[in-house]
Amino acid sequence: MSPAFRAMEVELRAKGVLLEPFVHQVGGHSCVLRFNDTTLCKPLVPREHQFYETLPAEMRKFTPQYKGDHGTMDIVDNSDCEPKSKLLRWTNKKHHILETEKNPKDWVRQHWKEEKMKSHKLEEEFEWLKKSEVLYYSVEKKGNISSQLKHYNPWSMKCHQQQLQRMKENAKHRNQYKFILLENLTSRYEVPCVLDLKMGTRQHGDDASEEKAANQIRKCQQSTSAVIGVRVCGMQVYQAGTGQLMFMNKYHGRKLSVQGFKEALFQFFHNGRYLRRDLLSPVLKKLAELKTILERQESYRFYSSSLLVIYDGKEWPERALDSDAEDLEDLSEESADESAGAYAYKPIGASSVDVRMIDFAHTTCRLYGEDSVVHEGQDAGYIFGLQSLIDIVTEINEESGE
């Protein structure tokens, strides 16, 4: 752990830190928490921890920056002294406008008993929300869109509720939990659009029970995983044309045909007015580079790993005439700051897109000495999924240019 994080740890042990739900989590079942603006906390899984500790150098640009493990954190349950957050009303109809109210703290305190009486109704609403596979939320364009995003992600709410429940159930036996600290990949985007893709033709790890393996095999066989080596695990996209946030969860992703998968990708790169073709070439470039790197990785199997595609859904002013999308894409954060004068907006740019691998709880490699199964060669299932993704994005790009 870096000296800066050691100093932070000393301060945190003295003062404590409030870990908030990571609101841009669109897939997975492990609850990711926000440590600060640029750092996330994820429950420590030994195999994933080992992956980040032994990560090949050439793969680092395609994974979140690993900032170490945080040792243990004390979990304090303050649910009895703070009111529950008010759940929003959702709809799966595109053009239903939702309105929210922000109540002053004194009003909340005064009506705390009344709110508790409504808790049963809210629980029923949340259960409905979890079962809804595709949701649309109309945001207030006059307000700050990025701040509105903080409360509306149904999958993040689901994971957070489940994690708190698990912690409450274990509170009698333990109140300390270990986390790893990872880069918050969405921190530099104002309105993050996030696509979570489950990669590979196999999802179960070598240590899976027969029941677990059979369940994962069935999911692959009944989804696009078996056909093209990739399926949608979650999506969050802002459609500026309609002023709506669209969320798609993994249950819907499993039902998609290959054509449905292609349409979902098209929808992810469409802002409600037009296809963001400026994003497609940078995505293809990154996918091709990642594929080349993975073809050199001997013995690795990235079972149940996901691939994230992230871009900014914020509407930007017109690009300056002397700017170049590819040049901007290759700029480091420092050099982008120096070149800011060439652009009419923030140096992150409208065409910036990120591609990263995440979730390595079931990854295996011959470096992991305790593994009973040692694989040879490259992860053909994952690479097959990458090639399928490249082919489909290429099709979308070519068809949109006709």
C-alpha positions as a Markdown table, in Angstrom:
| # | Residue | x | y | z |
|---|---|---|---|---|
| 1 | Met | 0.0 | 0.0 | 0.0 |
| 2 | Ser | 1.3 | 3.5 | -0.9 |
| 3 | Pro | 2.4 | 5.9 | 1.9 |
| 4 | Ala | -0.5 | 8.1 | 1.0 |
| 5 | Phe | -3.0 | 5.3 | 1.6 |
| 6 | Arg | -1.2 | 4.3 | 4.9 |
| 7 | Ala | -1.7 | 7.9 | 6.1 |
| 8 | Met | -5.3 | 7.8 | 5.0 |
| 9 | Glu | -5.8 | 4.5 | 6.9 |
| 10 | Val | -4.5 | 6.0 | 10.1 |
| 11 | Glu | -6.8 | 9.0 | 9.7 |
| 12 | Leu | -9.8 | 6.8 | 8.9 |
| 13 | Arg | -9.3 | 4.6 | 11.9 |
| 14 | Ala | -9.4 | 7.7 | 14.0 |
| 15 | Lys | -12.4 | 9.4 | 12.3 |
| 16 | Gly | -14.2 | 6.6 | 10.5 |
| 17 | Val | -15.4 | 6.9 | 6.9 |
| 18 | Leu | -18.9 | 6.7 | 5.4 |
| 19 | Leu | -18.9 | 4.2 | 2.5 |
| 20 | Glu | -21.6 | 5.0 | 0.1 |
| 21 | Pro | -23.1 | 2.7 | -2.6 |
| 22 | Phe | -21.4 | 2.9 | -5.9 |
| 23 | Val | -24.3 | 4.3 | -8.0 |
| 24 | His | -22.9 | 3.3 | -11.4 |
| 25 | Gln | -22.8 | -0.4 | -10.7 |
| 26 | Val | -24.9 | -2.1 | -13.4 |
| 27 | Gly | -24.0 | -5.8 | -13.0 |
| 28 | Gly | -22.5 | -8.3 | -10.7 |
| 29 | His | -23.7 | -9.4 | -7.3 |
| 30 | Ser | -20.9 | -8.1 | -5.0 |
| 31 | Cys | -21.8 | -4.7 | -3.6 |
| 32 | Val | -19.2 | -2.1 | -4.6 |
| 33 | Leu | -18.9 | 0.9 | -2.3 |
| 34 | Arg | -17.6 | 4.4 | -2.9 |
| 35 | Phe | -14.5 | 5.2 | -0.8 |
| 36 | Asn | -14.0 | 8.6 | -2.3 |
| 37 | Asp | -14.4 | 10.3 | -5.7 |
| 38 | Thr | -11.7 | 8.3 | -7.4 |
| 39 | Thr | -11.6 | 5.1 | -5.3 |
| 40 | Leu | -14.0 | 2.2 | -4.8 |
| 41 | Cys | -14.1 | -0.5 | -2.1 |
| 42 | Lys | -14.9 | -4.1 | -3.1 |
| 43 | Pro | -15.2 | -7.0 | -0.6 |
| 44 | Leu | -11.9 | -8.9 | -0.7 |
| 45 | Val | -12.1 | -12.3 | -2.4 |
| 46 | Pro | -8.7 | -14.0 | -2.0 |
| 47 | Arg | -8.5 | -15.2 | -5.7 |
| 48 | Glu | -9.3 | -11.7 | -7.0 |
| 49 | His | -6.9 | -10.2 | -4.5 |
| 50 | Gln | -4.2 | -12.5 | -5.8 |
| 51 | Phe | -5.0 | -11.6 | -9.4 |
| 52 | Tyr | -4.4 | -7.9 | -8.8 |
| 53 | Glu | -1.2 | -8.6 | -6.8 |
| 54 | Thr | 0.3 | -10.6 | -9.6 |
| 55 | Leu | -1.3 | -8.8 | -12.6 |
| 56 | Pro | 0.8 | -8.9 | -15.8 |
| 57 | Ala | 2.1 | -5.4 | -16.5 |
| 58 | Glu | 0.7 | -5.2 | -20.1 |
| 59 | Met | -2.8 | -5.9 | -18.8 |
| 60 | Arg | -2.8 | -3.0 | -16.3 |
| 61 | Lys | -4.2 | -0.5 | -18.8 |
| 62 | Phe | -7.2 | -2.7 | -19.3 |
| 63 | Thr | -8.0 | -3.2 | -15.6 |
| 64 | Pro | -8.9 | -0.8 | -12.9 |
| 65 | Gln | -5.9 | 0.6 | -11.0 |
| 66 | Tyr | -5.3 | -1.5 | -8.0 |
| 67 | Lys | -4.7 | 0.6 | -4.9 |
| 68 | Gly | -4.1 | -2.2 | -2.4 |
| 69 | Asp | -6.1 | -3.8 | 0.3 |
| 70 | His | -7.5 | -1.8 | 3.1 |
| 71 | Gly | -7.0 | -4.4 | 5.8 |
| 72 | Thr | -10.2 | -4.4 | 7.9 |
| 73 | Met | -13.0 | -1.8 | 8.2 |
| 74 | Asp | -15.3 | -1.6 | 11.1 |
| 75 | Ile | -19.0 | -1.8 | 10.1 |
| 76 | Val | -21.3 | 0.3 | 12.2 |
| 77 | Asp | -25.0 | -0.2 | 11.9 |
| 78 | Asn | -26.7 | 3.2 | 12.3 |
| 79 | Ser | -30.0 | 2.2 | 10.6 |
| 80 | Asp | -31.9 | 2.8 | 13.8 |
| 81 | Cys | -31.0 | 6.4 | 14.0 |
| 82 | Glu | -31.3 | 7.5 | 10.4 |
| 83 | Pro | -34.4 | 7.3 | 8.2 |
| 84 | Lys | -34.5 | 5.0 | 5.3 |
| 85 | Ser | -33.9 | 6.5 | 1.9 |
| 86 | Lys | -37.1 | 7.1 | 0.0 |
| 87 | Leu | -37.4 | 4.8 | -3.0 |
| 88 | Leu | -38.4 | 6.4 | -6.3 |
| 89 | Arg | -41.4 | 5.4 | -8.4 |
| 90 | Trp | -40.3 | 3.6 | -11.6 |
| 91 | Thr | -41.9 | 2.7 | -14.8 |
| 92 | Asn | -41.1 | 0.5 | -17.8 |
| 93 | Lys | -43.0 | 2.8 | -20.0 |
| 94 | Lys | -40.7 | 5.2 | -21.9 |
| 95 | His | -42.6 | 8.5 | -21.7 |
| 96 | His | -43.8 | 8.5 | -18.1 |
| 97 | Ile | -42.4 | 11.6 | -16.3 |
| 98 | Leu | -41.4 | 11.0 | -12.7 |
| 99 | Glu | -41.2 | 13.7 | -10.1 |
| 100 | Thr | -39.3 | 13.6 | -6.8 |
| 101 | Glu | -39.5 | 15.8 | -3.7 |
| 102 | Lys | -36.6 | 16.8 | -1.5 |
| 103 | Asn | -37.9 | 17.2 | 2.1 |
| 104 | Pro | -36.0 | 19.3 | 4.7 |
| 105 | Lys | -34.4 | 17.4 | 7.5 |
| 106 | Asp | -36.8 | 18.7 | 10.1 |
| 107 | Trp | -39.7 | 17.5 | 8.1 |
| 108 | Val | -38.1 | 14.0 | 7.9 |
| 109 | Arg | -37.5 | 13.9 | 11.6 |
| 110 | Gln | -41.1 | 15.1 | 12.4 |
| 111 | His | -42.6 | 12.4 | 10.2 |
| 112 | Trp | -40.2 | 9.6 | 11.0 |
| 113 | Lys | -42.9 | 7.5 | 12.5 |
| 114 | Glu | -45.1 | 8.0 | 9.5 |
| 115 | Glu | -42.3 | 6.9 | 7.2 |
| 116 | Lys | -41.7 | 3.7 | 9.2 |
| 117 | Met | -45.4 | 2.8 | 8.7 |
| 118 | Lys | -44.9 | 3.1 | 5.0 |
| 119 | Ser | -41.8 | 0.9 | 5.0 |
| 120 | His | -43.8 | -2.2 | 4.1 |
| 121 | Lys | -45.2 | -0.5 | 0.9 |
| 122 | Leu | -41.7 | 0.6 | 0.0 |
| 123 | Glu | -40.4 | -2.9 | 0.3 |
| 124 | Glu | -43.0 | -4.2 | -2.0 |
| 125 | Glu | -42.1 | -1.4 | -4.5 |
| 126 | Phe | -38.4 | -2.4 | -4.3 |
| 127 | Glu | -39.3 | -6.0 | -5.0 |
| 128 | Trp | -41.1 | -4.9 | -8.1 |
| 129 | Leu | -38.2 | -2.8 | -9.1 |
| 130 | Lys | -35.8 | -5.8 | -8.8 |
| 131 | Lys | -38.0 | -7.9 | -11.1 |
| 132 | Ser | -38.2 | -5.2 | -13.8 |
| 133 | Glu | -35.6 | -5.9 | -16.4 |
| 134 | Val | -35.6 | -2.7 | -18.4 |
| 135 | Leu | -36.4 | 0.6 | -16.8 |
| 136 | Tyr | -36.6 | 4.2 | -18.1 |
| 137 | Tyr | -36.4 | 7.3 | -15.9 |
| 138 | Ser | -37.0 | 10.8 | -17.2 |
| 139 | Val | -34.6 | 13.3 | -15.6 |
| 140 | Glu | -35.2 | 17.0 | -15.1 |
| 141 | Lys | -33.1 | 18.6 | -17.8 |
| 142 | Lys | -33.0 | 21.9 | -15.9 |
| 143 | Gly | -31.1 | 20.3 | -13.0 |
| 144 | Asn | -27.7 | 18.7 | -12.8 |
| 145 | Ile | -28.1 | 15.3 | -14.6 |
| 146 | Ser | -25.0 | 13.8 | -13.0 |
| 147 | Ser | -26.3 | 14.5 | -9.5 |
| 148 | Gln | -29.7 | 13.0 | -10.3 |
| 149 | Leu | -27.9 | 9.8 | -11.3 |
| 150 | Lys | -26.9 | 9.3 | -7.7 |
| 151 | His | -30.3 | 7.9 | -6.7 |
| 152 | Tyr | -31.7 | 6.1 | -9.6 |
| 153 | Asn | -29.7 | 3.0 | -10.4 |
| 154 | Pro | -31.9 | 0.0 | -9.5 |
| 155 | Trp | -29.1 | -2.6 | -9.7 |
| 156 | Ser | -26.8 | -0.6 | -7.3 |
| 157 | Met | -29.8 | -0.3 | -4.9 |
| 158 | Lys | -30.4 | -4.0 | -5.1 |
| 159 | Cys | -26.7 | -5.0 | -4.4 |
| 160 | His | -26.4 | -2.4 | -1.6 |
| 161 | Gln | -29.6 | -3.7 | 0.1 |
| 162 | Gln | -28.4 | -7.3 | -0.1 |
| 163 | Gln | -24.9 | -6.4 | 1.2 |
| 164 | Leu | -26.4 | -4.6 | 4.2 |
| 165 | Gln | -28.6 | -7.5 | 4.9 |
| 166 | Arg | -25.7 | -9.9 | 4.9 |
| 167 | Met | -23.7 | -7.6 | 7.2 |
| 168 | Lys | -26.6 | -7.3 | 9.6 |
| 169 | Glu | -27.0 | -11.1 | 9.7 |
| 170 | Asn | -23.3 | -11.5 | 10.4 |
| 171 | Ala | -23.1 | -8.6 | 12.9 |
| 172 | Lys | -23.2 | -10.9 | 15.9 |
| 173 | His | -20.2 | -12.8 | 14.8 |
| 174 | Arg | -18.1 | -10.1 | 13.1 |
| 175 | Asn | -18.2 | -6.4 | 12.4 |
| 176 | Gln | -15.0 | -6.1 | 10.5 |
| 177 | Tyr | -14.7 | -6.7 | 6.7 |
| 178 | Lys | -11.8 | -6.7 | 4.3 |
| 179 | Phe | -11.8 | -4.7 | 1.1 |
| 180 | Ile | -9.6 | -4.1 | -1.9 |
| 181 | Leu | -9.3 | -0.5 | -3.2 |
| 182 | Leu | -9.8 | 0.0 | -6.9 |
| 183 | Glu | -9.9 | 2.9 | -9.3 |
| 184 | Asn | -13.4 | 4.4 | -9.9 |
| 185 | Leu | -13.5 | 4.2 | -13.7 |
| 186 | Thr | -16.5 | 6.5 | -13.9 |
| 187 | Ser | -15.1 | 9.4 | -11.9 |
| 188 | Arg | -13.9 | 11.4 | -14.9 |
| 189 | Tyr | -17.3 | 11.3 | -16.6 |
| 190 | Glu | -20.1 | 13.6 | -15.8 |
| 191 | Val | -22.9 | 11.3 | -17.0 |
| 192 | Pro | -21.4 | 7.8 | -17.2 |
| 193 | Cys | -22.9 | 5.4 | -19.7 |
| 194 | Val | -21.8 | 1.9 | -18.7 |
| 195 | Leu | -22.1 | -1.4 | -20.5 |
| 196 | Asp | -21.2 | -4.6 | -18.5 |
| 197 | Leu | -20.6 | -7.6 | -20.7 |
| 198 | Lys | -20.1 | -11.1 | -19.4 |
| 199 | Met | -17.3 | -12.6 | -21.4 |
| 200 | Gly | -16.4 | -16.1 | -22.5 |
| 201 | Thr | -18.2 | -19.3 | -23.3 |
| 202 | Arg | -17.8 | -20.7 | -19.7 |
| 203 | Gln | -18.6 | -18.9 | -16.5 |
| 204 | His | -18.0 | -21.4 | -13.6 |
| 205 | Gly | -14.6 | -21.6 | -11.9 |
| 206 | Asp | -12.7 | -24.9 | -11.4 |
| 207 | Asp | -13.7 | -24.9 | -7.8 |
| 208 | Ala | -17.4 | -24.7 | -8.5 |
| 209 | Ser | -19.7 | -27.4 | -7.0 |
| 210 | Glu | -21.5 | -29.7 | -9.5 |
| 211 | Glu | -24.7 | -27.8 | -8.8 |
| 212 | Lys | -23.1 | -24.4 | -9.4 |
| 213 | Ala | -21.3 | -25.6 | -12.5 |
| 214 | Ala | -24.5 | -27.0 | -14.0 |
| 215 | Asn | -26.4 | -23.8 | -13.2 |
| 216 | Gln | -23.7 | -21.7 | -15.0 |
| 217 | Ile | -23.6 | -24.0 | -18.0 |
| 218 | Arg | -27.4 | -23.7 | -18.3 |
| 219 | Lys | -27.2 | -19.9 | -18.3 |
| 220 | Cys | -24.5 | -20.0 | -21.0 |
| 221 | Gln | -26.4 | -22.4 | -23.2 |
| 222 | Gln | -29.6 | -20.4 | -22.9 |
| 223 | Ser | -28.0 | -17.1 | -23.8 |
| 224 | Thr | -25.6 | -15.6 | -26.4 |
| 225 | Ser | -22.6 | -16.7 | -24.3 |
| 226 | Ala | -22.7 | -20.1 | -26.0 |
| 227 | Val | -23.1 | -18.7 | -29.5 |
| 228 | Ile | -20.8 | -15.6 | -29.5 |
| 229 | Gly | -19.0 | -15.9 | -26.2 |
| 230 | Val | -20.5 | -12.7 | -24.7 |
| 231 | Arg | -23.8 | -11.5 | -23.2 |
| 232 | Val | -25.2 | -8.3 | -21.7 |
| 233 | Cys | -24.9 | -8.3 | -17.9 |
| 234 | Gly | -26.1 | -4.8 | -17.3 |
| 235 | Met | -26.4 | -1.4 | -19.0 |
| 236 | Gln | -26.9 | 2.3 | -17.9 |
| 237 | Val | -27.2 | 4.8 | -20.7 |
| 238 | Tyr | -28.4 | 8.4 | -20.9 |
| 239 | Gln | -30.4 | 9.2 | -24.0 |
| 240 | Ala | -30.1 | 13.0 | -24.4 |
| 241 | Gly | -32.7 | 13.1 | -27.2 |
| 242 | Thr | -35.5 | 12.0 | -24.9 |
| 243 | Gly | -33.9 | 13.1 | -21.6 |
| 244 | Gln | -34.2 | 9.5 | -20.2 |
| 245 | Leu | -31.9 | 7.2 | -18.3 |
| 246 | Met | -32.3 | 3.6 | -19.5 |
| 247 | Phe | -31.3 | 0.6 | -17.3 |
| 248 | Met | -31.1 | -3.0 | -18.4 |
| 249 | Asn | -30.2 | -5.8 | -16.0 |
| 250 | Lys | -28.6 | -9.2 | -16.5 |
| 251 | Tyr | -32.0 | -11.1 | -16.6 |
| 252 | His | -32.9 | -9.2 | -19.7 |
| 253 | Gly | -29.4 | -9.7 | -21.1 |
| 254 | Arg | -29.7 | -13.5 | -20.8 |
| 255 | Lys | -32.9 | -13.5 | -22.9 |
| 256 | Leu | -31.4 | -11.7 | -25.9 |
| 257 | Ser | -30.8 | -13.4 | -29.2 |
| 258 | Val | -27.6 | -12.6 | -31.2 |
| 259 | Gln | -29.7 | -10.0 | -33.1 |
| 260 | Gly | -31.1 | -8.7 | -29.8 |
| 261 | Phe | -27.5 | -8.4 | -28.5 |
| 262 | Lys | -26.6 | -6.4 | -31.5 |
| 263 | Glu | -29.6 | -4.1 | -31.0 |
| 264 | Ala | -28.7 | -3.6 | -27.4 |
| 265 | Leu | -25.2 | -2.5 | -28.4 |
| 266 | Phe | -26.7 | -0.1 | -30.9 |
| 267 | Gln | -28.9 | 1.3 | -28.2 |
| 268 | Phe | -26.0 | 1.7 | -25.9 |
| 269 | Phe | -24.1 | 3.9 | -28.4 |
| 270 | His | -27.3 | 5.8 | -29.4 |
| 271 | Asn | -28.0 | 9.0 | -27.6 |
| 272 | Gly | -31.6 | 9.3 | -28.6 |
| 273 | Arg | -30.9 | 11.5 | -31.5 |
| 274 | Tyr | -28.2 | 9.7 | -33.5 |
| 275 | Leu | -25.6 | 6.9 | -33.2 |
| 276 | Arg | -22.4 | 8.0 | -31.5 |
| 277 | Arg | -20.2 | 6.9 | -34.4 |
| 278 | Asp | -17.3 | 8.9 | -32.9 |
| 279 | Leu | -17.1 | 6.3 | -30.1 |
| 280 | Leu | -17.0 | 3.2 | -32.3 |
| 281 | Ser | -13.5 | 3.5 | -33.8 |
| 282 | Pro | -11.9 | 4.1 | -30.4 |
| 283 | Val | -13.8 | 1.1 | -29.0 |
| 284 | Leu | -12.7 | -1.1 | -31.8 |
| 285 | Lys | -9.1 | 0.0 | -31.4 |
| 286 | Lys | -9.1 | -0.8 | -27.7 |
| 287 | Leu | -10.8 | -4.2 | -28.2 |
| 288 | Ala | -8.3 | -5.2 | -30.8 |
| 289 | Glu | -5.4 | -4.2 | -28.5 |
| 290 | Leu | -6.9 | -6.1 | -25.6 |
| 291 | Lys | -7.4 | -9.2 | -27.8 |
| 292 | Thr | -3.7 | -9.1 | -28.8 |
| 293 | Ile | -2.6 | -8.8 | -25.2 |
| 294 | Leu | -4.8 | -11.7 | -24.0 |
| 295 | Glu | -3.5 | -13.9 | -26.8 |
| 296 | Arg | -0.1 | -13.6 | -25.1 |
| 297 | Gln | -1.3 | -14.6 | -21.7 |
| 298 | Glu | -0.4 | -18.2 | -21.0 |
| 299 | Ser | -2.5 | -20.4 | -18.7 |
| 300 | Tyr | -5.0 | -17.6 | -17.7 |
| 301 | Arg | -8.7 | -18.4 | -17.6 |
| 302 | Phe | -11.0 | -15.4 | -16.8 |
| 303 | Tyr | -14.1 | -17.3 | -15.8 |
| 304 | Ser | -17.1 | -15.1 | -15.0 |
| 305 | Ser | -15.1 | -11.9 | -15.7 |
| 306 | Ser | -16.8 | -8.9 | -17.2 |
| 307 | Leu | -15.8 | -6.2 | -19.7 |
| 308 | Leu | -16.9 | -2.7 | -19.1 |
| 309 | Val | -17.4 | -0.1 | -21.8 |
| 310 | Ile | -17.8 | 3.5 | -20.5 |
| 311 | Tyr | -18.3 | 6.8 | -22.1 |
| 312 | Asp | -19.8 | 10.2 | -21.2 |
| 313 | Gly | -23.4 | 10.7 | -22.1 |
| 314 | Lys | -23.3 | 14.5 | -21.4 |
| 315 | Glu | -24.1 | 16.7 | -24.3 |
| 316 | Trp | -21.0 | 18.6 | -25.2 |
| 317 | Pro | -20.6 | 21.8 | -27.3 |
| 318 | Glu | -19.4 | 21.5 | -30.8 |
| 319 | Arg | -15.7 | 20.4 | -31.1 |
| 320 | Ala | -13.3 | 23.0 | -32.2 |
| 321 | Leu | -12.2 | 22.7 | -35.9 |
| 322 | Asp | -8.6 | 22.0 | -35.1 |
| 323 | Ser | -9.3 | 19.2 | -32.7 |
| 324 | Asp | -8.8 | 15.5 | -33.6 |
| 325 | Ala | -10.7 | 12.6 | -31.9 |
| 326 | Glu | -7.9 | 10.1 | -32.1 |
| 327 | Asp | -5.3 | 12.6 | -30.8 |
| 328 | Leu | -7.5 | 13.4 | -27.9 |
| 329 | Glu | -8.1 | 9.7 | -27.2 |
| 330 | Asp | -4.3 | 9.1 | -26.9 |
| 331 | Leu | -3.7 | 12.1 | -24.6 |
| 332 | Ser | -2.7 | 11.4 | -21.0 |
| 333 | Glu | -4.6 | 13.3 | -18.4 |
| 334 | Glu | -1.6 | 15.6 | -17.9 |
| 335 | Ser | -1.1 | 16.3 | -21.6 |
| 336 | Ala | -4.8 | 16.8 | -22.1 |
| 337 | Asp | -4.7 | 19.6 | -19.5 |
| 338 | Glu | -1.9 | 21.3 | -21.4 |
| 339 | Ser | -3.9 | 21.1 | -24.7 |
| 340 | Ala | -7.2 | 22.3 | -23.2 |
| 341 | Gly | -6.9 | 25.5 | -25.1 |
| 342 | Ala | -7.6 | 23.7 | -28.4 |
| 343 | Tyr | -11.1 | 22.6 | -27.2 |
| 344 | Ala | -14.2 | 24.4 | -26.3 |
| 345 | Tyr | -14.9 | 22.1 | -23.4 |
| 346 | Lys | -13.3 | 19.8 | -20.8 |
| 347 | Pro | -10.3 | 17.8 | -22.1 |
| 348 | Ile | -11.9 | 14.5 | -21.4 |
| 349 | Gly | -13.8 | 15.1 | -24.7 |
| 350 | Ala | -17.0 | 13.7 | -26.1 |
| 351 | Ser | -15.3 | 10.9 | -27.9 |
| 352 | Ser | -13.4 | 9.5 | -25.0 |
| 353 | Val | -14.3 | 5.9 | -24.2 |
| 354 | Asp | -12.9 | 3.4 | -21.8 |
| 355 | Val | -12.7 | -0.4 | -22.0 |
| 356 | Arg | -11.7 | -2.4 | -18.9 |
| 357 | Met | -11.8 | -6.0 | -17.6 |
| 358 | Ile | -13.3 | -6.4 | -14.1 |
| 359 | Asp | -14.4 | -9.2 | -11.7 |
| 360 | Phe | -11.6 | -11.8 | -11.2 |
| 361 | Ala | -13.0 | -13.9 | -8.3 |
| 362 | His | -12.9 | -17.0 | -10.5 |
| 363 | Thr | -9.8 | -16.3 | -12.5 |
| 364 | Thr | -7.1 | -19.0 | -12.5 |
| 365 | Cys | -3.5 | -19.2 | -13.7 |
| 366 | Arg | -0.6 | -21.6 | -13.2 |
| 367 | Leu | 0.9 | -18.9 | -11.0 |
| 368 | Tyr | -1.8 | -19.7 | -8.4 |
| 369 | Gly | 0.1 | -22.7 | -6.9 |
| 370 | Glu | -2.9 | -24.0 | -4.8 |
| 371 | Asp | -5.1 | -24.6 | -7.9 |
| 372 | Ser | -5.8 | -28.3 | -8.6 |
| 373 | Val | -6.4 | -27.6 | -12.3 |
| 374 | Val | -3.7 | -25.9 | -14.5 |
| 375 | His | -4.8 | -24.8 | -17.9 |
| 376 | Glu | -2.5 | -24.5 | -20.9 |
| 377 | Gly | -2.5 | -21.9 | -23.6 |
| 378 | Gln | -4.8 | -18.8 | -24.0 |
| 379 | Asp | -8.4 | -18.3 | -22.8 |
| 380 | Ala | -10.0 | -19.2 | -26.1 |
| 381 | Gly | -13.6 | -18.6 | -24.8 |
| 382 | Tyr | -12.8 | -15.1 | -23.7 |
| 383 | Ile | -10.9 | -14.3 | -26.9 |
| 384 | Phe | -13.8 | -15.7 | -29.0 |
| 385 | Gly | -16.1 | -13.3 | -27.2 |
| 386 | Leu | -13.8 | -10.4 | -27.9 |
| 387 | Gln | -13.7 | -11.2 | -31.6 |
| 388 | Ser | -17.5 | -11.5 | -31.7 |
| 389 | Leu | -17.8 | -8.1 | -30.0 |
| 390 | Ile | -15.3 | -6.6 | -32.5 |
| 391 | Asp | -17.3 | -8.1 | -35.4 |
| 392 | Ile | -20.6 | -6.8 | -34.2 |
| 393 | Val | -19.4 | -3.3 | -33.4 |
| 394 | Thr | -17.7 | -3.2 | -36.8 |
| 395 | Glu | -21.1 | -4.2 | -38.4 |
| 396 | Ile | -22.8 | -1.4 | -36.6 |
| 397 | Asn | -20.2 | 1.1 | -37.7 |
| 398 | Glu | -20.3 | 0.0 | -41.3 |
| 399 | Glu | -24.1 | -0.2 | -41.5 |
| 400 | Ser | -24.5 | 3.3 | -39.9 |
| 401 | Gly | -22.1 | 4.8 | -42.5 |
| 402 | Glu | -24.2 | 3.5 | -45.5 |
